[in-house]
Amino acid sequence: MTSNIDAAAERLIQAITTTTPCAPVRDLIGENDIDAAYQVQERLIAARVEAGGVIVGRKIGATSKAVQEQLGVDQPDFGVLLADMEYTEDQVVPMSRLLQPKVEAEVAFVLGKDLAEGPLDIAQVRDAIDYAVAALEIVDSRIENWNISFGDTVADNASSGLYVLGTERKTLDEFEPVEVEMSMTIDGVEVSTGNGAACLGDPLNAVAWLAKYARDFGVPLRAGQVLLSGALGPMRPVEPGQVVTATISTLGSATATFSS
């Protein structure tokens, strides 16, 4: 199996380096072998770290029913955020870094404390969060035509691409994540709506899930890390030159401008 895991990782790394989508990797690791899929993801991230990448956080994927249905999966997953995946609102997001991007609106949290010991329940999660911001995740798949099983997306770093964070910071004393309402526009036209309850019932549930899962994997969440908590509504494809804005009640907005 190790040779299959290595081969799957190599296929995905090749897709990244050549910016050419590849065939699914489920022929090598199966559709639902979660351990194998995360081993592939680990190799993928290790290669990027070896090339100079710096881990800055995690993303939680497939948290909303709408996105699970779009991807044909039935449970969440997580991926790793690297420093070079973040763009600010005043930067143009280069389409050259993306293969087949889609956008989704999320609540992002920044941790003030580690989530490594203890029950990792909602109370501990609340206490550990420093602040939250509106966010756009630009999801992407190295798998051709988004032809993915659960194993494919996990192996492919949970179909991570890039992300943009808003600038308006709010603490959990100032808002309740479950109560937010979201509207996402592309070039001013509303293309997706949702709310906090669409993200595993509450974005804080998603963070608690991630905290336990990450600790089980031996990579607990640490103070200072950015956590993209999962989509609040359906994701949408994005084309060159488009401008995408996610507006989240209480949190303000996050805007991504894509290169032509």
URVENUR-V179839 format. One record per pair of residues at least 12 apart in sequence whose ideal C-beta (glycine too) atoms are under 8 Angstrom apart, sorted by the first residue. I is the first residue (numbers start at 1). J is the second residue. D is the distance in Angstrom with one decimal. If there is no record, write none. Layout:
# URVENUR-V179839
I&J&D + I&J&D
This chain:
# URVENUR-V179839
1&36&6.6 + 4&28&4.3 + 4&29&5.9 + 4&36&7.5 + 5&28&7.5 + 5&29&6.5 + 5&36&5.9 + 5&39&5.0 + 5&40&5.5 + 5&43&6.9 + 6&43&7.0 + 7&28&5.4 + 8&25&3.9 + 8&28&4.4 + 8&29&5.3 + 8&36&8.0 + 8&40&4.6 + 8&155&5.8 + 9&40&4.9 + 9&43&3.7 + 9&44&5.6 + 9&47&7.3 + 9&155&7.7 + 11&23&7.2 + 11&25&5.8 + 11&28&7.6 + 12&25&6.6 + 12&40&7.0 + 12&44&5.7 + 12&142&5.2 + 12&155&6.5 + 12&156&5.7 + 13&44&6.5 + 13&47&5.5 + 15&99&7.5 + 15&142&3.9 + 15&143&8.0 + 16&142&6.2 + 19&96&7.3 + 19&97&8.0 + 19&99&6.3 + 20&99&7.7 + 21&99&5.3 + 21&100&6.7 + 21&141&7.3 + 21&142&6.1 + 21&143&6.4 + 21&144&3.9 + 21&145&7.3 + 22&142&5.9 + 22&143&6.5 + 22&144&6.4 + 23&143&7.4 + 23&144&6.3 + 24&143&5.2 + 24&144&7.7 + 24&147&5.7 + 24&148&6.5 + 24&149&6.8 + 24&152&4.8 + 25&40&6.7 + 25&143&7.5 + 25&151&7.2 + 25&152&5.7 + 25&155&5.3 + 25&156&7.6 + 26&149&4.9 + 26&151&5.2 + 26&152&5.5 + 29&151&5.5 + 29&155&6.5 + 30&151&5.8 + 31&149&3.8 + 31&150&6.4 + 31&151&5.0 + 31&152&7.7 + 32&149&7.1 + 32&150&5.6 + 32&151&5.9 + 33&151&5.9 + 34&150&7.5 + 34&151&7.4 + 34&154&6.6 + 36&151&7.1 + 36&155&7.9 + 37&150&7.4 + 37&151&4.4 + 37&152&7.8 + 37&154&3.7 + 37&155&4.5 + 38&154&6.0 + 38&155&7.9 + 38&217&6.7 + 40&154&7.7 + 40&155&3.8 + 41&79&6.9 + 41&80&7.4 + 41&154&6.1 + 41&155&5.7 + 41&156&7.6 + 41&157&5.4 + 41&158&7.5 + 44&155&7.4 + 44&156&7.5 + 44&157&5.7 + 45&80&4.9 + 45&82&7.8 + 45&157&6.7 + 48&82&6.1 + 49&82&7.8 + 53&82&4.3 + 53&83&7.1 + 53&84&6.5 + 54&82&6.3 + 54&83&4.3 + 54&84&7.9 + 55&80&5.8 + 55&81&7.2 + 55&82&6.1 + 55&83&7.9 + 56&81&5.3 + 56&82&6.5 + 56&83&5.0 + 56&86&7.3 + 56&224&8.0 + 56&225&6.4 + 56&226&5.7 + 57&80&7.8 + 57&81&4.0 + 57&225&4.1 + 57&226&3.5 + 57&227&5.7 + 57&228&7.4 + 58&78&5.4 + 58&79&6.8 + 58&80&6.1 + 58&81&6.1 + 58&210&6.1 + 58&214&6.5 + 58&221&6.8 + 58&225&6.8 + 58&226&8.0 + 58&227&5.7 + 58&228&7.5 + 59&78&6.5 + 59&79&4.8 + 59&80&7.7 + 59&81&5.8 + 59&137&6.5 + 59&158&6.0 + 59&160&5.7 + 59&163&7.6 + 59&227&7.5 + 59&228&4.0 + 59&230&7.9 + 60&76&5.7 + 60&77&7.6 + 60&78&5.4 + 60&158&7.9 + 60&206&4.9 + 60&207&7.6 + 60&209&7.2 + 60&210&5.2 + 60&227&7.2 + 60&228&6.6 + 60&229&5.6 + 60&230&4.5 + 61&76&6.4 + 61&77&4.8 + 61&78&6.7 + 61&79&6.3 + 61&139&7.6 + 61&153&6.8 + 61&158&4.0 + 61&159&6.4 + 61&160&7.9 + 61&230&6.8 + 62&75&6.8 + 62&76&5.1 + 62&77&5.7 + 62&153&7.4 + 62&158&7.9 + 62&230&7.5 + 63&76&5.2 + 63&199&4.7 + 63&200&4.8 + 63&206&5.0 + 63&229&7.1 + 63&230&2.9 + 63&231&6.3 + 64&194&6.8 + 64&198&4.6 + 64&199&5.8 + 64&200&7.9 + 64&230&6.4 + 64&231&4.7 + 64&232&6.8 + 64&233&6.7 + 64&234&7.7 + 65&198&7.1 + 66&194&7.2 + 66&198&6.9 + 66&231&7.2 + 66&233&6.1 + 66&234&4.4 + 67&104&6.9 + 67&230&7.8 + 67&231&4.8 + 67&234&6.7 + 67&235&6.0 + 70&234&6.4 + 70&235&6.5 + 71&146&7.8 + 71&148&6.4 + 71&153&6.5 + 71&159&7.9 + 72&148&7.5 + 72&149&7.4 + 73&149&7.7 + 73&150&4.6 + 73&153&6.9 + 74&150&7.7 + 75&150&7.1 + 76&200&6.8 + 76&206&6.9 + 76&209&6.2 + 76&210&8.0 + 76&230&6.9 + 77&150&7.1 + 77&153&6.4 + 77&154&4.9 + 77&158&4.9 + 78&158&5.9 + 78&210&5.5 + 78&213&6.3 + 78&214&6.8 + 79&157&4.2 + 79&158&3.0 + 79&159&7.4 + 79&160&4.3 + 80&157&6.1 + 80&160&7.3 + 81&160&7.1 + 81&163&7.0 + 81&225&7.9 + 81&226&5.9 + 81&228&6.9 + 85&160&6.9 + 85&161&7.3 + 85&162&5.0 + 85&163&6.0 + 86&162&7.2 + 86&163&5.8 + 86&164&7.4 + 86&165&6.9 + 86&226&7.7 + 87&162&5.9 + 87&163&7.5 + 87&164&5.2 + 87&256&6.9 + 88&164&7.0 + 88&165&7.7 + 89&164&6.1 + 89&166&7.3 + 89&167&6.9 + 89&254&6.7 + 89&255&5.1 + 89&256&7.5 + 92&257&5.4 + 92&258&7.1 + 92&259&5.1 + 93&138&6.7 + 93&162&6.2 + 93&164&7.2 + 93&256&5.2 + 93&257&6.6 + 93&258&5.0 + 93&259&6.7 + 94&259&5.0 + 95&240&4.9 + 95&258&5.7 + 95&259&5.0 + 95&260&8.0 + 96&259&7.3 + 97&161&7.8 + 97&162&6.6 + 98&138&6.8 + 98&140&5.1 + 98&161&5.8 + 98&162&7.2 + 99&140&5.7 + 99&141&6.9 + 99&142&6.4 + 100&140&6.4 + 100&141&6.0 + 100&145&7.5 + 100&146&6.4 + 100&237&7.7 + 101&138&5.2 + 101&139&7.0 + 101&140&4.9 + 101&161&5.7 + 101&237&7.2 + 101&238&5.2 + 102&138&7.5 + 102&139&5.1 + 102&140&7.5 + 102&235&4.3 + 102&236&6.1 + 102&237&5.2 + 102&238&6.5 + 103&136&5.7 + 103&137&7.2 + 103&138&5.6 + 103&139&7.4 + 103&184&7.0 + 103&186&7.6 + 103&235&6.3 + 103&236&5.9 + 103&238&5.0 + 103&244&4.9 + 103&246&8.0 + 103&256&6.9 + 104&136&7.3 + 104&137&5.3 + 104&139&6.3 + 104&184&7.5 + 104&192&7.3 + 104&231&4.0 + 104&232&7.7 + 104&233&7.3 + 104&234&7.5 + 104&235&3.9 + 104&236&7.6 + 105&134&7.4 + 105&135&7.4 + 105&136&6.2 + 105&182&4.9 + 105&183&8.0 + 105&184&4.5 + 105&192&6.7 + 105&194&7.2 + 105&231&6.8 + 105&232&5.3 + 105&233&6.4 + 105&246&3.4 + 105&248&6.6 + 105&254&7.7 + 106&135&4.7 + 106&136&7.4 + 106&137&5.5 + 106&199&7.6 + 106&203&7.9 + 106&228&5.3 + 106&229&5.8 + 106&230&6.1 + 106&231&5.9 + 106&232&6.3 + 106&246&7.6 + 107&132&5.5 + 107&133&7.8 + 107&134&7.1 + 107&135&6.8 + 107&177&5.4 + 107&180&6.5 + 107&196&7.1 + 107&199&7.4 + 107&203&4.7 + 107&229&5.2 + 107&232&7.1 + 107&248&6.6 + 107&251&6.7 + 108&132&6.5 + 108&133&5.2 + 108&134&7.5 + 108&135&3.7 + 108&163&7.6 + 108&165&5.6 + 108&226&6.0 + 108&227&6.6 + 108&228&5.3 + 108&229&6.8 + 109&129&4.9 + 109&130&7.9 + 109&131&7.5 + 109&132&5.1 + 109&203&7.6 + 109&207&6.1 + 109&226&7.6 + 109&227&4.6 + 109&229&6.2 + 110&129&7.3 + 110&130&5.0 + 110&131&5.6 + 110&132&7.5 + 110&133&7.6 + 110&224&7.2 + 110&225&7.3 + 110&226&5.7 + 110&227&7.5 + 111&128&5.4 + 111&129&6.3 + 111&130&6.2 + 111&221&6.1 + 111&222&6.9 + 111&223&5.2 + 111&224&6.4 + 111&225&5.2 + 111&227&6.8 + 112&128&6.3 + 112&129&6.7 + 112&130&3.3 + 112&131&8.0 + 112&223&5.9 + 113&127&6.8 + 113&128&4.2 + 113&223&5.3 + 114&128&7.2 + 114&220&6.6 + 114&221&6.8 + 114&222&5.2 + 114&223&5.4 + 115&128&5.2 + 115&207&7.9 + 115&211&4.1 + 115&214&7.8 + 115&215&7.5 + 115&220&6.2 + 115&221&4.2 + 115&222&7.9 + 116&215&6.2 + 116&220&3.6 + 116&221&7.1 + 116&222&7.3 + 120&208&6.1 + 120&211&4.3 + 120&212&5.0 + 120&215&6.7 + 121&208&6.3 + 122&204&5.5 + 122&205&7.2 + 122&208&5.6 + 124&211&7.9 + 125&204&5.6 + 125&207&5.0 + 125&208&4.9 + 125&211&6.4 + 126&172&5.5 + 126&204&6.7 + 128&221&7.9 + 128&223&7.8 + 129&171&7.8 + 129&172&5.8 + 129&207&7.4 + 130&171&7.5 + 131&169&4.3 + 131&170&6.2 + 131&171&5.3 + 132&169&7.3 + 132&170&5.5 + 132&171&7.6 + 132&172&7.2 + 132&175&7.4 + 132&177&6.7 + 132&251&6.4 + 133&165&5.0 + 133&166&4.6 + 133&167&7.1 + 133&168&6.4 + 133&169&5.7 + 133&170&7.5 + 133&251&6.2 + 133&252&7.8 + 133&254&7.2 + 134&165&7.6 + 134&166&3.7 + 134&168&6.9 + 134&246&5.7 + 134&247&7.3 + 134&248&4.3 + 134&251&4.3 + 134&252&5.5 + 134&253&5.5 + 134&254&4.4 + 135&163&6.1 + 135&164&6.8 + 135&165&5.2 + 135&166&6.5 + 135&228&6.0 + 135&246&7.1 + 135&254&5.3 + 136&163&6.5 + 136&164&4.7 + 136&184&7.9 + 136&244&6.1 + 136&246&5.1 + 136&254&4.8 + 136&255&7.5 + 136&256&5.0 + 137&160&7.9 + 137&161&7.5 + 137&163&4.9 + 137&228&5.3 + 137&231&7.4 + 138&161&4.4 + 138&162&4.4 + 138&163&6.3 + 138&164&7.5 + 138&238&7.2 + 138&256&6.6 + 139&159&5.0 + 139&160&6.8 + 139&161&5.4 + 139&235&6.1 + 140&159&6.4 + 140&160&7.1 + 140&161&3.2 + 140&162&7.6 + 141&153&7.3 + 141&156&6.2 + 141&159&4.9 + 142&156&5.2 + 143&156&6.1 + 163&228&6.1 + 164&254&5.3 + 164&255&7.1 + 164&256&4.5 + 165&226&7.3 + 165&254&6.1 + 166&246&7.8 + 166&248&7.9 + 166&251&6.5 + 166&252&5.3 + 166&253&5.7 + 166&254&3.8 + 167&252&7.5 + 168&251&6.0 + 168&252&3.5 + 168&253&7.9 + 170&250&6.1 + 170&251&5.8 + 174&250&7.2 + 175&250&4.1 + 175&251&6.9 + 176&196&7.5 + 177&196&5.0 + 177&199&8.0 + 177&202&6.2 + 177&203&4.1 + 177&204&5.6 + 177&229&7.6 + 178&196&4.2 + 178&197&5.7 + 178&201&7.4 + 178&202&4.0 + 178&203&7.0 + 178&204&7.3 + 179&195&7.8 + 179&196&5.8 + 179&249&7.8 + 179&250&7.8 + 180&195&6.3 + 180&196&4.4 + 180&232&7.1 + 180&248&5.1 + 180&249&5.2 + 180&250&6.0 + 180&251&6.5 + 181&193&7.7 + 181&194&7.9 + 181&195&5.1 + 181&196&8.0 + 181&248&7.4 + 181&249&4.5 + 182&194&4.8 + 182&195&6.3 + 182&232&4.2 + 182&233&5.8 + 182&246&6.5 + 182&247&7.1 + 182&248&5.0 + 182&249&7.6 + 183&246&7.6 + 183&247&5.0 + 184&233&6.8 + 184&236&7.1 + 184&244&6.8 + 184&245&7.0 + 184&246&4.8 + 184&247&7.6 + 185&244&7.1 + 185&245&5.1 + 185&247&7.7 + 186&236&6.5 + 186&238&6.7 + 186&242&5.4 + 186&243&7.3 + 186&244&5.3 + 187&242&5.6 + 187&243&5.8 + 188&243&7.9 + 191&236&4.7 + 192&233&4.4 + 192&234&5.0 + 192&235&7.3 + 192&236&5.6 + 193&233&5.4 + 194&231&7.2 + 194&232&3.9 + 194&233&2.6 + 194&234&7.4 + 195&232&6.2 + 195&233&7.8 + 196&232&6.6 + 198&231&7.5 + 198&232&5.4 + 198&233&6.2 + 199&229&6.0 + 199&230&4.6 + 199&231&6.8 + 199&232&5.7 + 200&230&6.7 + 203&229&4.1 + 203&230&6.9 + 206&229&4.6 + 206&230&4.9 + 207&227&5.9 + 207&229&5.8 + 210&227&6.7 + 232&248&7.3 + 238&258&6.0 + 239&258&7.5 + 240&258&5.9 + 240&259&6.3 + 240&260&5.1 + 241&258&6.2 + 241&259&7.3 + 241&260&4.2 + 242&258&5.3 + 243&255&6.5 + 243&256&7.3 + 243&257&5.0 + 243&258&7.4 + 244&256&4.9 + 244&258&7.5
